[in-house]
C-alpha cells in the first residue's frame, strides 16, 4: 500500500514534466523529462519503495530535444 499522499518520485526543484507510467506485476515504472530535455526513469515497488536512484537514472542527457518520452 502506498502512502496517503502518493510517492515522491523525484526531489529535484527544477521543472519536471511529460510523465509516462507503466505497470508490470511487481512495480510501476515511470519516465519523465526535465526542463533541459534530459530523460529519467524510476521504478516504484508494490509497497511504494523507490527501487532506483532517488532522483531517477539519467537515460538521455544531450542537448538535442527528442520530444516527449514514451514507455512501452
N, C-alpha and C positions, 0 to 999 in steps of 0.2 A: 504494500500500500504506500503510495506516495504521500508527501506532506500535504497538509490542507491548502497551502498557497502555491503548490507546484514545486518544481525542482529548478534551482538556478543552474542554467546550462553554461553560462559564461559570465564572468565578473568584469569583463573589460568595460571601460567607461566610454570608449569611442562608439560611434553608431554601428550597430549590428542589424542586418536585415535579410530579407529574402529567405526566411527559414523554410526548410523542407523536412518532412519527418516520414520515416517508415518504421514499421514494427515487424520484428520477427519473433518467434515464440518465446525467447528469453530476454529480449532487450528492445529498446527503442533507439534508433539511430537518427540523428538529426544533422543537417548540414546548413550552414549559413554563410553569408558574405559580409565582410566589414566594409567600412566607408572607402577603403583603398582597393577593393576588389579581391582581397585575399579570401580564400575559402577555408572553412574549418568544419570538421565533423566532430561529433560527440556521441558516445553511447551511454545509455542510462539503463541500469538493471531493473528487474521487476520490482525490487523493493525501493527504487528511487536513488540508488547509489550511482555516482558518476564513475564510469568504468575506464575512461581515458583521461588524459591530462585535463586539469580543471579548466583551462582556457581553450580547450579544443586542440587538435593537432593540425598544423598548417598543411594543407594538401596542394595549395597553389598560392604562390606569393610573388608573381611577376607583375609588372606594371600594366600589362595589356588586359583590359576589361573583357572577360569572356562571356559576359551576360549573367543571367541568373542561374544559381545552382539547381541541379536536378538530382534526384536519388531514386534508384530502382531497386 
